[in-house]
Amino acid sequence: MFEWDVALPFPVLLGVVVASTIKFLVEPRQLSRFYALADRGAARAGLVTSTACFLVVFSMLAPIGLLAHRLGGVLGEVRDTDEIVPALLASGELFGPLTTAFLMLAMLSAAMSSLDSVLLVVATTFERDVVDLARGHQSDRVGAARLYVMVFAMVTALVALRPPAGIVELTSFSGSLYGACFLPAVALGLWWRRGDGASVLASFLVGILVLLSWRWSPLRGVLHEVFPAMLASLAAYVAVALRPSARIVAATRTTT
């Protein structure tokens, strides 16, 4: 029988998995690539290809923990889960120096290829959706984007020097944030005519509020925050979308 007093209850473990993967479904940077496809056939092919790639990648990640436990001497020296992979490579029990150097460079290259695009998206979005709206006019997009890339890169580097949590915790939190903010807007926005900007904004605020406040909930140890945050965000979207003024707008869309 399942015991709730284990170190990591199954609902919490399931929440980590859901939070770490759901952001690939609702992340605007990923969705924009699907919207840029030529037709429905290309979208279906992309769906199959991306799913297969994710399955292959995650099936390769899962055995790393088992391997680390098998090499008891290496794992005994690790005090942080973020150090498991570097410790495995540096131990010399798996690969030689040349292969280890190649794998380290490959990981750094993969991280940099993702970081540069994320920084560019953050900088351009901040400049367009925050600064331009505050000023009331468009500024020099290229020059401002370069400046904000440097600013956000420096902030990221400072946070990385003293990270607030490990990679697993940060990935899980960011995935929960993506799910709470974007899942109702994306799912219901595509398949339901109700809803507007107010519905999206309400789902954002309620989802973030539940996500941040769940750490003080008595159920925190048995239920991951991604589930209540997404449910509350979805309920807020539906509640605001069903208000009388939204019904009039939805009826107008249907007739037109």
NORKA-V740762 format. One record per backbone hydrogen bond with DSSP energy under -1.0 kcal/mol. NH is the residue of the N-H (numbers start at 0). CO is the residue of the C=O. If there is no record, write none. Layout:
nh/co
NH/CO
NH/CO
This chain:
nh/co
12/8
13/9
14/10
15/11
16/12
17/13
18/14
19/15
20/16
21/17
23/20
24/21
25/21
26/22
30/26
31/27
33/29
34/30
35/31
36/33
42/38
43/39
44/40
45/41
46/42
47/43
48/44
49/45
50/46
51/47
52/48
53/49
54/50
55/51
56/52
57/53
58/54
59/55
60/56
61/57
63/60
66/62
67/63
68/64
69/65
70/66
71/69
74/70
75/71
77/74
82/79
83/80
86/82
87/83
88/84
89/85
90/86
99/95
100/96
101/97
102/98
103/99
104/100
105/101
106/102
107/103
108/104
109/105
110/106
111/107
112/108
113/109
114/110
115/111
117/113
118/114
119/115
120/116
121/117
122/118
123/119
124/120
125/121
126/122
127/123
128/124
129/125
130/125
131/126
133/129
134/130
135/131
143/139
144/140
145/141
146/142
147/143
148/144
149/145
150/146
151/147
152/148
153/149
154/150
155/151
156/152
157/153
158/154
159/155
160/156
169/165
170/166
171/167
172/168
173/169
174/170
175/171
176/172
177/173
178/174
179/175
180/176
181/177
182/178
185/181
186/182
187/183
189/185
190/186
191/187
199/195
200/196
201/197
202/198
203/199
204/200
205/201
206/202
207/203
208/204
209/205
210/206
211/207
212/208
213/209
215/212
216/213
219/216
221/218
222/218
226/223
228/224
229/225
230/226
231/227
232/228
233/229
234/230
235/231
236/232
237/233
238/234
239/235
240/236
241/237
242/239
246/242
247/243
248/244
249/245
250/246
251/247
252/248
253/249
254/250
255/251
